[in-house]
Amino acid sequence: MKNESTLEQAALSPEQAVRHAVGSAALEGLTITPEFEATLLAVATGERDVDDAVAEIKAEFAACESS
């Protein structure tokens, strides 16, 4: 048996982390669009910078509010 820490055993892949986040959102009554899920995955895999993704999401939200 390997001597792994609890954190190492509990580590999720980026895909698993995104599925977990989407599932948690669904339990709270939220619907995650495929586009937003793709953004989450891009951030989780390091393809996108989190600050850039947050700025883009805020801008989209602000545009919806002002419409």
Jmol script that loads the backbone (N, CA, C; Angstrom):
load data "model"
ATOM      1  N   MET A   1       0.841  -1.185   0.000  1.00  0.00           N
ATOM      2  CA  MET A   1       0.000   0.000   0.000  1.00  0.00           C
ATOM      3  C   MET A   1       0.883   1.245   0.000  1.00  0.00           C
ATOM      4  N   LYS A   2       0.521   2.168  -0.848  1.00  0.00           N
ATOM      5  CA  LYS A   2       1.287   3.407  -0.928  1.00  0.00           C
ATOM      6  C   LYS A   2       1.006   4.267   0.299  1.00  0.00           C
ATOM      7  N   ASN A   3       1.989   5.047   0.662  1.00  0.00           N
ATOM      8  CA  ASN A   3       1.845   5.963   1.774  1.00  0.00           C
ATOM      9  C   ASN A   3       1.553   7.355   1.225  1.00  0.00           C
ATOM     10  N   GLU A   4       0.301   7.566   0.752  1.00  0.00           N
ATOM     11  CA  GLU A   4      -0.098   8.840   0.178  1.00  0.00           C
ATOM     12  C   GLU A   4      -0.864   9.649   1.211  1.00  0.00           C
ATOM     13  N   SER A   5      -0.697  10.948   1.130  1.00  0.00           N
ATOM     14  CA  SER A   5      -1.449  11.810   2.040  1.00  0.00           C
ATOM     15  C   SER A   5      -2.906  11.854   1.611  1.00  0.00           C
ATOM     16  N   THR A   6      -3.749  12.278   2.508  1.00  0.00           N
ATOM     17  CA  THR A   6      -5.170  12.405   2.209  1.00  0.00           C
ATOM     18  C   THR A   6      -5.399  13.371   1.060  1.00  0.00           C
ATOM     19  N   LEU A   7      -4.627  14.467   1.013  1.00  0.00           N
ATOM     20  CA  LEU A   7      -4.779  15.433  -0.068  1.00  0.00           C
ATOM     21  C   LEU A   7      -4.431  14.816  -1.412  1.00  0.00           C
ATOM     22  N   GLU A   8      -3.391  14.035  -1.474  1.00  0.00           N
ATOM     23  CA  GLU A   8      -3.013  13.390  -2.730  1.00  0.00           C
ATOM     24  C   GLU A   8      -4.089  12.416  -3.164  1.00  0.00           C
ATOM     25  N   GLN A   9      -4.678  11.704  -2.234  1.00  0.00           N
ATOM     26  CA  GLN A   9      -5.721  10.746  -2.560  1.00  0.00           C
ATOM     27  C   GLN A   9      -6.983  11.453  -3.039  1.00  0.00           C
ATOM     28  N   ALA A  10      -7.242  12.629  -2.512  1.00  0.00           N
ATOM     29  CA  ALA A  10      -8.468  13.348  -2.834  1.00  0.00           C
ATOM     30  C   ALA A  10      -8.325  14.258  -4.058  1.00  0.00           C
ATOM     31  N   ALA A  11      -7.137  14.396  -4.609  1.00  0.00           N
ATOM     32  CA  ALA A  11      -6.925  15.297  -5.733  1.00  0.00           C
ATOM     33  C   ALA A  11      -7.790  14.882  -6.920  1.00  0.00           C
ATOM     34  N   LEU A  12      -8.426  15.870  -7.535  1.00  0.00           N
ATOM     35  CA  LEU A  12      -9.278  15.628  -8.690  1.00  0.00           C
ATOM     36  C   LEU A  12      -8.571  16.083  -9.951  1.00  0.00           C
ATOM     37  N   SER A  13      -8.880  15.420 -11.046  1.00  0.00           N
ATOM     38  CA  SER A  13      -8.396  15.901 -12.336  1.00  0.00           C
ATOM     39  C   SER A  13      -9.174  17.182 -12.664  1.00  0.00           C
ATOM     40  N   PRO A  14      -8.682  17.983 -13.600  1.00  0.00           N
ATOM     41  CA  PRO A  14      -9.437  19.187 -13.971  1.00  0.00           C
ATOM     42  C   PRO A  14     -10.863  18.864 -14.420  1.00  0.00           C
ATOM     43  N   GLU A  15     -11.019  17.805 -15.181  1.00  0.00           N
ATOM     44  CA  GLU A  15     -12.350  17.415 -15.650  1.00  0.00           C
ATOM     45  C   GLU A  15     -13.258  17.033 -14.488  1.00  0.00           C
ATOM     46  N   GLN A  16     -12.713  16.285 -13.520  1.00  0.00           N
ATOM     47  CA  GLN A  16     -13.495  15.900 -12.353  1.00  0.00           C
ATOM     48  C   GLN A  16     -13.869  17.124 -11.522  1.00  0.00           C
ATOM     49  N   ALA A  17     -12.943  18.048 -11.380  1.00  0.00           N
ATOM     50  CA  ALA A  17     -13.214  19.262 -10.608  1.00  0.00           C
ATOM     51  C   ALA A  17     -14.336  20.078 -11.246  1.00  0.00           C
ATOM     52  N   VAL A  18     -14.322  20.182 -12.565  1.00  0.00           N
ATOM     53  CA  VAL A  18     -15.372  20.925 -13.268  1.00  0.00           C
ATOM     54  C   VAL A  18     -16.712  20.214 -13.121  1.00  0.00           C
ATOM     55  N   ARG A  19     -16.723  18.893 -13.282  1.00  0.00           N
ATOM     56  CA  ARG A  19     -17.978  18.138 -13.097  1.00  0.00           C
ATOM     57  C   ARG A  19     -18.518  18.329 -11.688  1.00  0.00           C
ATOM     58  N   HIS A  20     -17.627  18.339 -10.710  1.00  0.00           N
ATOM     59  CA  HIS A  20     -18.024  18.555  -9.318  1.00  0.00           C
ATOM     60  C   HIS A  20     -18.633  19.952  -9.151  1.00  0.00           C
ATOM     61  N   ALA A  21     -17.993  20.962  -9.717  1.00  0.00           N
ATOM     62  CA  ALA A  21     -18.490  22.334  -9.613  1.00  0.00           C
ATOM     63  C   ALA A  21     -19.851  22.476 -10.295  1.00  0.00           C
ATOM     64  N   VAL A  22     -20.004  21.882 -11.465  1.00  0.00           N
ATOM     65  CA  VAL A  22     -21.271  21.948 -12.193  1.00  0.00           C
ATOM     66  C   VAL A  22     -22.365  21.219 -11.404  1.00  0.00           C
ATOM     67  N   GLY A  23     -22.025  20.082 -10.828  1.00  0.00           N
ATOM     68  CA  GLY A  23     -22.987  19.345 -10.004  1.00  0.00           C
ATOM     69  C   GLY A  23     -23.393  20.129  -8.776  1.00  0.00           C
ATOM     70  N   SER A  24     -22.442  20.781  -8.135  1.00  0.00           N
ATOM     71  CA  SER A  24     -22.750  21.602  -6.965  1.00  0.00           C
ATOM     72  C   SER A  24     -23.671  22.759  -7.338  1.00  0.00           C
ATOM     73  N   ALA A  25     -23.405  23.380  -8.482  1.00  0.00           N
ATOM     74  CA  ALA A  25     -24.250  24.472  -8.950  1.00  0.00           C
ATOM     75  C   ALA A  25     -25.672  23.967  -9.212  1.00  0.00           C
ATOM     76  N   ALA A  26     -25.783  22.787  -9.808  1.00  0.00           N
ATOM     77  CA  ALA A  26     -27.103  22.211 -10.085  1.00  0.00           C
ATOM     78  C   ALA A  26     -27.868  21.954  -8.795  1.00  0.00           C
ATOM     79  N   LEU A  27     -27.169  21.488  -7.769  1.00  0.00           N
ATOM     80  CA  LEU A  27     -27.820  21.258  -6.478  1.00  0.00           C
ATOM     81  C   LEU A  27     -28.344  22.561  -5.875  1.00  0.00           C
ATOM     82  N   GLU A  28     -27.715  23.671  -6.225  1.00  0.00           N
ATOM     83  CA  GLU A  28     -28.134  24.981  -5.739  1.00  0.00           C
ATOM     84  C   GLU A  28     -29.197  25.611  -6.643  1.00  0.00           C
ATOM     85  N   GLY A  29     -29.585  24.881  -7.693  1.00  0.00           N
ATOM     86  CA  GLY A  29     -30.625  25.374  -8.587  1.00  0.00           C
ATOM     87  C   GLY A  29     -30.126  26.203  -9.747  1.00  0.00           C
ATOM     88  N   LEU A  30     -28.829  26.220  -9.971  1.00  0.00           N
ATOM     89  CA  LEU A  30     -28.251  26.999 -11.069  1.00  0.00           C
ATOM     90  C   LEU A  30     -28.036  26.118 -12.290  1.00  0.00           C
ATOM     91  N   THR A  31     -28.076  26.723 -13.446  1.00  0.00           N
ATOM     92  CA  THR A  31     -27.784  26.022 -14.690  1.00  0.00           C
ATOM     93  C   THR A  31     -26.495  26.595 -15.265  1.00  0.00           C
ATOM     94  N   ILE A  32     -25.555  25.737 -15.549  1.00  0.00           N
ATOM     95  CA  ILE A  32     -24.273  26.152 -16.131  1.00  0.00           C
ATOM     96  C   ILE A  32     -24.334  25.903 -17.629  1.00  0.00           C
ATOM     97  N   THR A  33     -24.069  26.944 -18.401  1.00  0.00           N
ATOM     98  CA  THR A  33     -24.083  26.799 -19.856  1.00  0.00           C
ATOM     99  C   THR A  33     -22.852  26.013 -20.310  1.00  0.00           C
ATOM    100  N   PRO A  34     -22.957  25.391 -21.477  1.00  0.00           N
ATOM    101  CA  PRO A  34     -21.775  24.698 -22.012  1.00  0.00           C
ATOM    102  C   PRO A  34     -20.580  25.632 -22.196  1.00  0.00           C
ATOM    103  N   GLU A  35     -20.850  26.894 -22.542  1.00  0.00           N
ATOM    104  CA  GLU A  35     -19.773  27.868 -22.720  1.00  0.00           C
ATOM    105  C   GLU A  35     -19.069  28.147 -21.389  1.00  0.00           C
ATOM    106  N   PHE A  36     -19.858  28.302 -20.328  1.00  0.00           N
ATOM    107  CA  PHE A  36     -19.266  28.562 -19.021  1.00  0.00           C
ATOM    108  C   PHE A  36     -18.507  27.340 -18.522  1.00  0.00           C
ATOM    109  N   GLU A  37     -19.053  26.162 -18.789  1.00  0.00           N
ATOM    110  CA  GLU A  37     -18.354  24.938 -18.403  1.00  0.00           C
ATOM    111  C   GLU A  37     -17.014  24.833 -19.135  1.00  0.00           C
ATOM    112  N   ALA A  38     -16.992  25.236 -20.393  1.00  0.00           N
ATOM    113  CA  ALA A  38     -15.735  25.235 -21.161  1.00  0.00           C
ATOM    114  C   ALA A  38     -14.739  26.223 -20.568  1.00  0.00           C
ATOM    115  N   THR A  39     -15.239  27.373 -20.106  1.00  0.00           N
ATOM    116  CA  THR A  39     -14.364  28.355 -19.453  1.00  0.00           C
ATOM    117  C   THR A  39     -13.786  27.776 -18.174  1.00  0.00           C
ATOM    118  N   LEU A  40     -14.637  27.127 -17.374  1.00  0.00           N
ATOM    119  CA  LEU A  40     -14.163  26.487 -16.143  1.00  0.00           C
ATOM    120  C   LEU A  40     -13.066  25.473 -16.444  1.00  0.00           C
ATOM    121  N   LEU A  41     -13.285  24.659 -17.465  1.00  0.00           N
ATOM    122  CA  LEU A  41     -12.297  23.638 -17.812  1.00  0.00           C
ATOM    123  C   LEU A  41     -10.998  24.274 -18.293  1.00  0.00           C
ATOM    124  N   ALA A  42     -11.101  25.332 -19.080  1.00  0.00           N
ATOM    125  CA  ALA A  42      -9.893  26.019 -19.574  1.00  0.00           C
ATOM    126  C   ALA A  42      -9.087  26.591 -18.415  1.00  0.00           C
ATOM    127  N   VAL A  43      -9.762  27.134 -17.423  1.00  0.00           N
ATOM    128  CA  VAL A  43      -9.069  27.655 -16.245  1.00  0.00           C
ATOM    129  C   VAL A  43      -8.470  26.499 -15.440  1.00  0.00           C
ATOM    130  N   ALA A  44      -9.246  25.433 -15.267  1.00  0.00           N
ATOM    131  CA  ALA A  44      -8.784  24.289 -14.464  1.00  0.00           C
ATOM    132  C   ALA A  44      -7.561  23.606 -15.079  1.00  0.00           C
ATOM    133  N   THR A  45      -7.471  23.618 -16.396  1.00  0.00           N
ATOM    134  CA  THR A  45      -6.334  22.979 -17.068  1.00  0.00           C
ATOM    135  C   THR A  45      -5.165  23.928 -17.276  1.00  0.00           C
ATOM    136  N   GLY A  46      -5.365  25.205 -16.944  1.00  0.00           N
ATOM    137  CA  GLY A  46      -4.288  26.177 -17.118  1.00  0.00           C
ATOM    138  C   GLY A  46      -4.226  26.797 -18.492  1.00  0.00           C
ATOM    139  N   GLU A  47      -5.203  26.489 -19.349  1.00  0.00           N
ATOM    140  CA  GLU A  47      -5.229  27.066 -20.687  1.00  0.00           C
ATOM    141  C   GLU A  47      -5.614  28.542 -20.666  1.00  0.00           C
ATOM    142  N   ARG A  48      -6.355  28.937 -19.621  1.00  0.00           N
ATOM    143  CA  ARG A  48      -6.775  30.329 -19.466  1.00  0.00           C
ATOM    144  C   ARG A  48      -6.358  30.828 -18.108  1.00  0.00           C
ATOM    145  N   ASP A  49      -6.057  32.098 -18.054  1.00  0.00           N
ATOM    146  CA  ASP A  49      -5.732  32.754 -16.803  1.00  0.00           C
ATOM    147  C   ASP A  49      -7.029  33.051 -16.061  1.00  0.00           C
ATOM    148  N   VAL A  50      -7.066  32.741 -14.781  1.00  0.00           N
ATOM    149  CA  VAL A  50      -8.295  32.922 -14.000  1.00  0.00           C
ATOM    150  C   VAL A  50      -8.730  34.381 -13.976  1.00  0.00           C
ATOM    151  N   ASP A  51      -7.797  35.316 -13.837  1.00  0.00           N
ATOM    152  CA  ASP A  51      -8.160  36.734 -13.795  1.00  0.00           C
ATOM    153  C   ASP A  51      -8.799  37.186 -15.107  1.00  0.00           C
ATOM    154  N   ASP A  52      -8.277  36.718 -16.236  1.00  0.00           N
ATOM    155  CA  ASP A  52      -8.861  37.058 -17.531  1.00  0.00           C
ATOM    156  C   ASP A  52     -10.263  36.478 -17.674  1.00  0.00           C
ATOM    157  N   ALA A  53     -10.431  35.239 -17.229  1.00  0.00           N
ATOM    158  CA  ALA A  53     -11.743  34.592 -17.316  1.00  0.00           C
ATOM    159  C   ALA A  53     -12.758  35.324 -16.445  1.00  0.00           C
ATOM    160  N   VAL A  54     -12.363  35.704 -15.246  1.00  0.00           N
ATOM    161  CA  VAL A  54     -13.271  36.425 -14.345  1.00  0.00           C
ATOM    162  C   VAL A  54     -13.637  37.780 -14.945  1.00  0.00           C
ATOM    163  N   ALA A  55     -12.679  38.476 -15.499  1.00  0.00           N
ATOM    164  CA  ALA A  55     -12.940  39.779 -16.117  1.00  0.00           C
ATOM    165  C   ALA A  55     -13.926  39.628 -17.276  1.00  0.00           C
ATOM    166  N   GLU A  56     -13.755  38.600 -18.085  1.00  0.00           N
ATOM    167  CA  GLU A  56     -14.659  38.360 -19.208  1.00  0.00           C
ATOM    168  C   GLU A  56     -16.076  38.061 -18.715  1.00  0.00           C
ATOM    169  N   ILE A  57     -16.191  37.235 -17.692  1.00  0.00           N
ATOM    170  CA  ILE A  57     -17.498  36.876 -17.143  1.00  0.00           C
ATOM    171  C   ILE A  57     -18.180  38.104 -16.549  1.00  0.00           C
ATOM    172  N   LYS A  58     -17.425  38.928 -15.824  1.00  0.00           N
ATOM    173  CA  LYS A  58     -17.991  40.153 -15.252  1.00  0.00           C
ATOM    174  C   LYS A  58     -18.484  41.090 -16.359  1.00  0.00           C
ATOM    175  N   ALA A  59     -17.714  41.222 -17.412  1.00  0.00           N
ATOM    176  CA  ALA A  59     -18.102  42.091 -18.533  1.00  0.00           C
ATOM    177  C   ALA A  59     -19.374  41.581 -19.202  1.00  0.00           C
ATOM    178  N   GLU A  60     -19.479  40.270 -19.394  1.00  0.00           N
ATOM    179  CA  GLU A  60     -20.681  39.695 -19.991  1.00  0.00           C
ATOM    180  C   GLU A  60     -21.887  39.925 -19.086  1.00  0.00           C
ATOM    181  N   PHE A  61     -21.705  39.746 -17.790  1.00  0.00           N
ATOM    182  CA  PHE A  61     -22.783  39.942 -16.826  1.00  0.00           C
ATOM    183  C   PHE A  61     -23.223  41.398 -16.807  1.00  0.00           C
ATOM    184  N   ALA A  62     -22.272  42.316 -16.820  1.00  0.00           N
ATOM    185  CA  ALA A  62     -22.584  43.752 -16.825  1.00  0.00           C
ATOM    186  C   ALA A  62     -23.341  44.124 -18.094  1.00  0.00           C
ATOM    187  N   ALA A  63     -22.952  43.545 -19.220  1.00  0.00           N
ATOM    188  CA  ALA A  63     -23.636  43.834 -20.480  1.00  0.00           C
ATOM    189  C   ALA A  63     -25.082  43.353 -20.438  1.00  0.00           C
ATOM    190  N   CYS A  64     -25.319  42.213 -19.801  1.00  0.00           N
ATOM    191  CA  CYS A  64     -26.684  41.693 -19.662  1.00  0.00           C
ATOM    192  C   CYS A  64     -27.519  42.573 -18.762  1.00  0.00           C
ATOM    193  N   GLU A  65     -26.913  43.087 -17.710  1.00  0.00           N
ATOM    194  CA  GLU A  65     -27.644  43.940 -16.760  1.00  0.00           C
ATOM    195  C   GLU A  65     -28.022  45.274 -17.377  1.00  0.00           C
ATOM    196  N   SER A  66     -27.183  45.784 -18.262  1.00  0.00           N
ATOM    197  CA  SER A  66     -27.446  47.104 -18.854  1.00  0.00           C
ATOM    198  C   SER A  66     -28.380  47.026 -20.055  1.00  0.00           C
ATOM    199  N   SER A  67     -28.693  45.832 -20.502  1.00  0.00           N
ATOM    200  CA  SER A  67     -29.590  45.676 -21.663  1.00  0.00           C
ATOM    201  C   SER A  67     -31.031  45.873 -21.292  1.00  0.00           C
TER     202      SER A  67
END
end "model"
wireframe off; spacefill off
backbone 0.3
color backbone group
